[in-house]
Amino acid sequence: MQLRLATRGSAQATAQSMAVAEALMAAHPGLVVELLLVETMGDRRTDVPLHSIGGQGVFVKEVQRAVLDGDADLAVHSAKDLPSAPADGLDIAAFCERRDPRDALIGCTLAGLPPGATVATGSVRREAMLRAVRPDLVFVELRGNIHTRLTKVPDGGALVMAVAALQVLGLTDRIAETLSVDVMIPSPGQGCVAVECRAGDAATATVLAAVDHGPTRAAVTAERAFLAELGTGCSLPVAAYAAGDLLHGFLADPASGRSVRAVTTLAPGDDLDTRRRQAAQLAATLRTELGAE
């Protein structure tokens, strides 16, 4: 059996896709998985902030199209890049075991940043959460691939990156500080690789079951339900992270500078429907508390 795997062509995307391919071939002797590299809008438009060209989804649509058009059998994504609304014609057949979901500072620790220091990040979530604890910091936009971003540490400042991205590329030695969830709640799905196949493709879905990780699916399902409750048009800084039976949520309004966060208890991991409802309720509560529409 041969499967064609569609992925972005970045170093991180190809490395995590190769890991998925190797895990599938190890689980299914005789299976051959070939990579199909796809360029996305997010890869082409590195000159502008992500939120100005659509934010979530700009790294996945062309990869999904390759599967829908029959050029590939499965699509591999960073789960945090997937919009909360499922793509028509596709199913998420696997949530691979999660790497470290936290964020990290490169260049300097949070406590070591002098007053008024510059922090580079392309994420409105990361900016909002750091502003909540260090309102003195100055923020600048950061885009580009992992290696390019690592060359852009501001003088006397820091940049923010996902630990998982650095783990994939063997670059964790660049981390000055890994930020605790008490400081920086991760993006929904951060650290997880999601694999899609065509809806109704039972044969491929059966193959992908070998890399589906139950605890990760339970966590990311809750996080995505939190995001979905806020709506696909939500442009506010959002964070959600489920660990065991706890879900941490965050929502901010950059216009007012206000932010809200809370923790709720979730149902057991095998009760996905209840976890979705509980996550949606937390999102609705935070939205009301923030006064955001």
ROPAZA-461579 format. One line per field, with one value per residue (C-alpha): residue number from 1; x negated, y negated, z. Coordinates in nm, 4 decimals, always signed. Layout:
nr: (NUM / ...)
xx: (X / ...)
yy: (Y / ...)
zz: (Z / ...)
This chain:
nr: (1 / 2 / 3 / 4 / 5 / 6 / 7 / 8 / 9 / 10 / 11 / 12 / 13 / 14 / 15 / 16 / 17 / 18 / 19 / 20 / 21 / 22 / 23 / 24 / 25 / 26 / 27 / 28 / 29 / 30 / 31 / 32 / 33 / 34 / 35 / 36 / 37 / 38 / 39 / 40 / 41 / 42 / 43 / 44 / 45 / 46 / 47 / 48 / 49 / 50 / 51 / 52 / 53 / 54 / 55 / 56 / 57 / 58 / 59 / 60 / 61 / 62 / 63 / 64 / 65 / 66 / 67 / 68 / 69 / 70 / 71 / 72 / 73 / 74 / 75 / 76 / 77 / 78 / 79 / 80 / 81 / 82 / 83 / 84 / 85 / 86 / 87 / 88 / 89 / 90 / 91 / 92 / 93 / 94 / 95 / 96 / 97 / 98 / 99 / 100 / 101 / 102 / 103 / 104 / 105 / 106 / 107 / 108 / 109 / 110 / 111 / 112 / 113 / 114 / 115 / 116 / 117 / 118 / 119 / 120 / 121 / 122 / 123 / 124 / 125 / 126 / 127 / 128 / 129 / 130 / 131 / 132 / 133 / 134 / 135 / 136 / 137 / 138 / 139 / 140 / 141 / 142 / 143 / 144 / 145 / 146 / 147 / 148 / 149 / 150 / 151 / 152 / 153 / 154 / 155 / 156 / 157 / 158 / 159 / 160 / 161 / 162 / 163 / 164 / 165 / 166 / 167 / 168 / 169 / 170 / 171 / 172 / 173 / 174 / 175 / 176 / 177 / 178 / 179 / 180 / 181 / 182 / 183 / 184 / 185 / 186 / 187 / 188 / 189 / 190 / 191 / 192 / 193 / 194 / 195 / 196 / 197 / 198 / 199 / 200 / 201 / 202 / 203 / 204 / 205 / 206 / 207 / 208 / 209 / 210 / 211 / 212 / 213 / 214 / 215 / 216 / 217 / 218 / 219 / 220 / 221 / 222 / 223 / 224 / 225 / 226 / 227 / 228 / 229 / 230 / 231 / 232 / 233 / 234 / 235 / 236 / 237 / 238 / 239 / 240 / 241 / 242 / 243 / 244 / 245 / 246 / 247 / 248 / 249 / 250 / 251 / 252 / 253 / 254 / 255 / 256 / 257 / 258 / 259 / 260 / 261 / 262 / 263 / 264 / 265 / 266 / 267 / 268 / 269 / 270 / 271 / 272 / 273 / 274 / 275 / 276 / 277 / 278 / 279 / 280 / 281 / 282 / 283 / 284 / 285 / 286 / 287 / 288 / 289 / 290 / 291 / 292 / 293)
xx: (+0.0000 / -0.1206 / +0.0003 / -0.0770 / -0.1201 / -0.0674 / -0.2577 / -0.4050 / -0.7648 / -0.9120 / -1.1805 / -0.9483 / -0.6568 / -0.8665 / -1.0401 / -0.7134 / -0.5620 / -0.8574 / -0.8040 / -0.4390 / -0.5388 / -0.8003 / -0.5588 / -0.2959 / -0.5435 / -0.6718 / -0.3164 / -0.2206 / -0.5009 / -0.4908 / -0.3332 / -0.5114 / -0.4449 / -0.5637 / -0.5670 / -0.4062 / -0.5336 / -0.2779 / -0.3311 / -0.0649 / +0.0400 / -0.1261 / -0.4538 / -0.4325 / -0.3326 / -0.6089 / -0.6086 / -0.2878 / -0.1455 / +0.0454 / +0.3613 / +0.3793 / +0.3949 / +0.6452 / +0.4673 / +0.5724 / +0.5981 / +0.3332 / +0.0964 / +0.3471 / +0.5912 / +0.3634 / +0.2479 / +0.6106 / +0.6900 / +0.4253 / +0.6187 / +0.9612 / +0.8395 / +0.6969 / +0.3322 / +0.2639 / +0.4281 / +0.3579 / +0.2572 / +0.0307 / +0.0631 / -0.0398 / +0.2948 / +0.2778 / +0.2952 / +0.6254 / +0.9408 / +1.1878 / +1.4533 / +1.3926 / +1.3085 / +1.5845 / +1.4895 / +1.2103 / +1.1848 / +0.9139 / +0.8225 / +0.5314 / +0.4023 / +0.0421 / -0.1104 / -0.1786 / -0.5227 / -0.5833 / -0.2946 / -0.4520 / -0.6082 / -0.9674 / -1.1764 / -1.4901 / -1.7604 / -1.6618 / -1.4416 / -1.1256 / -1.2691 / -1.5946 / -1.4335 / -1.5104 / -1.2259 / -1.1075 / -1.2843 / -1.1757 / -1.0065 / -0.9527 / -0.6477 / -0.4000 / -0.1275 / +0.1384 / +0.1976 / -0.1632 / -0.1750 / +0.1467 / +0.0354 / -0.3083 / -0.1529 / +0.0609 / -0.2500 / -0.4964 / -0.3090 / -0.6413 / -0.7569 / -0.7676 / -0.6557 / -0.7636 / -0.6370 / -0.8184 / -0.7679 / -0.9686 / -1.0755 / -1.2262 / -1.5893 / -1.5199 / -1.3365 / -1.6229 / -1.8470 / -1.6114 / -1.6513 / -1.6237 / -1.9251 / -1.8750 / -1.5389 / -1.3843 / -1.1658 / -0.8883 / -0.8633 / -0.6846 / -0.8960 / -0.7575 / -0.8872 / -1.2345 / -1.2094 / -1.1247 / -1.4373 / -1.6699 / -1.7097 / -1.6020 / -1.9504 / -1.8454 / -1.5800 / -1.6502 / -1.3298 / -1.0320 / -0.7247 / -0.4891 / -0.1183 / -0.0569 / -0.2308 / -0.1576 / +0.1330 / +0.0584 / +0.2563 / +0.5280 / +0.3583 / +0.0031 / -0.2545 / -0.0242 / -0.0400 / +0.3005 / +0.3556 / +0.6534 / +0.7875 / +1.0884 / +1.4226 / +1.5345 / +1.1826 / +1.2066 / +0.8891 / +0.6682 / +0.8442 / +0.7710 / +0.4024 / +0.3916 / +0.5449 / +0.1959 / +0.0719 / +0.3854 / +0.3049 / +0.6091 / +0.4990 / +0.3859 / +0.7161 / +0.9068 / +0.7014 / +0.7012 / +1.0716 / +1.1523 / +0.9188 / +1.0701 / +1.4217 / +1.3184 / +1.2005 / +1.5071 / +1.7404 / +1.5796 / +1.6559 / +1.4441 / +1.4491 / +1.2980 / +0.9812 / +0.9185 / +0.6144 / +0.7260 / +0.5514 / +0.6697 / +0.4818 / +0.6170 / +0.4017 / +0.5683 / +0.9024 / +0.8256 / +0.8809 / +0.7065 / +0.8676 / +0.7689 / +0.9279 / +0.8127 / +0.9277 / +0.6289 / +0.8377 / +0.9070 / +0.6011 / +0.8257 / +0.7819 / +0.9573 / +0.8517 / +0.9969 / +0.9640 / +1.2449 / +1.2660 / +1.3388 / +1.5093 / +1.2936 / +1.0974 / +1.3194 / +1.6292 / +1.5471 / +1.8979 / +1.9131 / +1.5629 / +1.6678 / +1.9686 / +1.7623 / +1.4954 / +1.7575 / +1.9130 / +1.5777 / +1.5263 / +1.8760 / +1.8176 / +1.4888 / +1.6435 / +1.9226 / +1.6765 / +1.4630 / +1.7665 / +1.6539 / +1.8843)
yy: (+0.0000 / -0.3507 / -0.6786 / -1.0317 / -1.2792 / -1.6505 / -1.8986 / -2.2448 / -2.2574 / -2.4360 / -2.2628 / -2.2177 / -2.0909 / -1.8403 / -1.7149 / -1.6498 / -1.4977 / -1.2625 / -1.1602 / -1.0770 / -0.8872 / -0.6839 / -0.6017 / -0.4840 / -0.2682 / -0.1168 / -0.0325 / +0.1106 / +0.3186 / +0.2885 / -0.0571 / -0.3266 / -0.6953 / -0.9653 / -1.3382 / -1.5963 / -1.9469 / -2.2260 / -2.6024 / -2.7884 / -3.1524 / -3.1805 / -3.0623 / -3.3106 / -3.6182 / -3.6548 / -4.0339 / -4.0984 / -3.9982 / -3.6694 / -3.8271 / -4.0640 / -3.7784 / -3.5598 / -3.4318 / -3.0737 / -2.8678 / -3.0449 / -2.7490 / -2.4710 / -2.5448 / -2.4538 / -2.1387 / -2.0374 / -2.1108 / -1.8593 / -1.5869 / -1.7029 / -1.7121 / -1.3610 / -1.4625 / -1.3282 / -1.0841 / -1.2620 / -1.6046 / -1.6759 / -2.0051 / -2.1682 / -2.1378 / -2.5004 / -2.6106 / -2.4314 / -2.6479 / -2.5350 / -2.4628 / -2.1259 / -2.1374 / -2.0078 / -1.6692 / -1.6008 / -1.4263 / -1.4655 / -1.0987 / -1.1371 / -1.3691 / -1.2582 / -1.2447 / -1.5971 / -1.7467 / -2.0181 / -2.2654 / -2.5596 / -2.8778 / -2.9829 / -3.2986 / -3.3128 / -3.5621 / -3.6492 / -3.5290 / -3.7175 / -3.8369 / -3.9295 / -4.1605 / -4.5215 / -4.7755 / -4.8733 / -4.5811 / -4.4711 / -4.1353 / -3.9994 / -3.7858 / -3.7425 / -3.6254 / -3.8554 / -3.5889 / -3.5912 / -3.9697 / -3.9996 / -3.7492 / -3.9038 / -4.2514 / -4.1206 / -4.0435 / -4.2979 / -4.6069 / -4.7879 / -4.5673 / -4.6879 / -4.4450 / -4.4133 / -4.1863 / -3.8581 / -3.6399 / -3.3862 / -3.0264 / -2.8999 / -2.9517 / -3.3017 / -3.4020 / -3.2822 / -3.5439 / -3.8258 / -3.8404 / -4.2130 / -4.3707 / -4.3359 / -4.1710 / -3.8366 / -3.6582 / -3.4093 / -3.0673 / -2.7372 / -2.4805 / -2.2059 / -2.3780 / -2.3896 / -2.0265 / -1.9131 / -2.0801 / -1.9966 / -2.3606 / -2.3568 / -2.4707 / -2.8194 / -2.8459 / -3.1007 / -3.0223 / -2.7940 / -2.9867 / -2.8165 / -2.7900 / -3.0283 / -3.2966 / -3.1919 / -2.9638 / -2.7904 / -2.8261 / -2.5609 / -2.2530 / -2.3802 / -2.1013 / -1.8540 / -1.7297 / -1.6604 / -1.4325 / -1.4663 / -1.2317 / -1.2432 / -1.1851 / -0.8307 / -0.7031 / -0.4189 / -0.2469 / -0.5508 / -0.6303 / -0.2771 / -0.3203 / -0.6570 / -0.5099 / -0.3821 / -0.7369 / -0.8689 / -0.9381 / -0.9222 / -1.1664 / -1.4193 / -1.3878 / -1.4461 / -1.7567 / -1.9147 / -1.8402 / -2.0497 / -2.3295 / -2.3418 / -2.3501 / -2.6526 / -2.8247 / -2.7204 / -2.8801 / -3.2172 / -3.1817 / -3.1624 / -3.5416 / -3.5988 / -3.8065 / -3.8535 / -3.6974 / -3.3491 / -3.0748 / -2.7353 / -2.4422 / -2.1172 / -1.9100 / -1.6039 / -1.7153 / -2.0898 / -2.3407 / -2.6789 / -2.9553 / -3.3128 / -3.5944 / -3.9541 / -4.2771 / -4.4687 / -4.7847 / -4.8169 / -4.6292 / -4.4061 / -4.0303 / -3.7494 / -3.3941 / -3.1020 / -2.7283 / -2.4723 / -2.1000 / -1.8681 / -1.5316 / -1.2204 / -1.2039 / -0.9434 / -1.1672 / -1.4001 / -1.5436 / -1.6573 / -1.8013 / -2.0010 / -2.1436 / -2.2340 / -2.4016 / -2.5993 / -2.7124 / -2.8397 / -3.0357 / -3.1841 / -3.2831 / -3.4571 / -3.6348 / -3.7690 / -3.8710 / -4.0529 / -4.2156 / -4.1028 / -4.0191)
zz: (+0.0000 / -0.0808 / +0.0666 / -0.0461 / +0.2403 / +0.1717 / +0.3875 / +0.3860 / +0.2711 / +0.5729 / +0.7752 / +1.0724 / +0.8619 / +0.6674 / +0.9823 / +1.1642 / +0.8484 / +0.8138 / +1.1762 / +1.0968 / +0.7813 / +0.9677 / +1.2495 / +1.0000 / +0.8086 / +1.1335 / +1.2399 / +0.8988 / +0.7406 / +0.3624 / +0.3688 / +0.1682 / +0.2472 / +0.0091 / +0.0865 / -0.1405 / -0.0574 / -0.0900 / -0.0691 / +0.1297 / +0.1453 / +0.4854 / +0.3325 / +0.0452 / +0.2461 / +0.5021 / +0.4555 / +0.6506 / +0.9923 / +0.9921 / +1.1313 / +0.8330 / +0.5786 / +0.7578 / +1.0673 / +1.1304 / +0.8146 / +0.6055 / +0.6497 / +0.5782 / +0.2951 / +0.0046 / +0.1861 / +0.2411 / -0.1241 / -0.2339 / -0.0487 / -0.1667 / -0.5282 / -0.5032 / -0.5354 / -0.1844 / +0.0559 / +0.3838 / +0.5091 / +0.8045 / +0.9946 / +1.3179 / +1.4982 / +1.6143 / +1.2475 / +1.1827 / +1.1942 / +1.4605 / +1.1965 / +1.0262 / +0.6552 / +0.4277 / +0.2903 / +0.5392 / +0.8762 / +1.1397 / +1.1628 / +1.4058 / +1.6739 / +1.7218 / +2.0684 / +2.1791 / +2.2222 / +2.4838 / +2.4239 / +2.6054 / +2.4704 / +2.5261 / +2.5280 / +2.3157 / +2.4079 / +2.7651 / +3.0500 / +3.1395 / +3.4695 / +3.2987 / +3.0433 / +3.1403 / +3.1623 / +2.8149 / +2.6472 / +2.2994 / +2.2410 / +1.8890 / +1.8152 / +1.5331 / +1.7736 / +1.9208 / +2.1877 / +2.3034 / +2.3029 / +2.5054 / +2.7675 / +2.8096 / +2.8348 / +3.1206 / +3.3270 / +3.1802 / +3.0505 / +3.0104 / +2.7223 / +2.3608 / +2.0887 / +1.7266 / +1.4485 / +1.3795 / +1.0684 / +0.8705 / +0.9162 / +1.2402 / +1.1437 / +1.0095 / +1.3270 / +1.5442 / +1.3794 / +1.4796 / +1.8574 / +1.9457 / +2.1146 / +2.4893 / +2.4263 / +2.3358 / +2.0882 / +2.1617 / +1.9998 / +2.0557 / +2.2374 / +2.0110 / +1.6975 / +1.8498 / +1.9596 / +1.6058 / +1.4694 / +1.7598 / +1.8603 / +2.2247 / +2.3271 / +2.2113 / +2.4860 / +2.7593 / +2.9499 / +2.9014 / +3.0151 / +3.2574 / +3.1763 / +3.4674 / +3.2598 / +2.9015 / +2.8130 / +2.4812 / +2.1610 / +2.1102 / +1.9682 / +2.0144 / +2.0186 / +1.8436 / +1.4841 / +1.3266 / +1.0277 / +0.7942 / +0.5285 / +0.2985 / +0.4694 / +0.3939 / +0.3217 / +0.5701 / +0.4533 / +0.5145 / +0.8428 / +0.9624 / +0.8806 / +1.0601 / +1.3768 / +1.4583 / +1.5290 / +1.6989 / +2.0671 / +2.2940 / +2.5669 / +2.3046 / +2.1150 / +2.4402 / +2.5205 / +2.1746 / +2.1227 / +2.4304 / +2.3221 / +1.9734 / +2.1218 / +2.3297 / +2.0117 / +1.8113 / +2.0674 / +1.9968 / +1.6249 / +1.3116 / +1.2829 / +1.6260 / +1.5915 / +1.9639 / +2.1340 / +2.2450 / +2.4416 / +2.5630 / +2.7075 / +2.8513 / +3.0830 / +3.2334 / +3.3735 / +3.3722 / +3.0921 / +3.1060 / +2.8992 / +2.8112 / +2.6124 / +2.5645 / +2.4034 / +2.2618 / +2.2181 / +2.5906 / +2.7161 / +2.9285 / +2.9537 / +3.1384 / +3.2203 / +3.4122 / +3.4714 / +3.4591 / +3.5344 / +3.2429 / +3.2139 / +3.1695 / +2.8464 / +2.6813 / +2.7164 / +2.4270 / +2.3878 / +2.7501 / +2.7280 / +2.4199 / +2.6049 / +2.9103 / +2.6982 / +2.5066 / +2.8344 / +2.9613 / +2.6395 / +2.6627 / +3.0247 / +2.9448 / +2.6464 / +2.8691 / +3.1394 / +2.8857 / +2.7264 / +2.3791 / +2.0895)
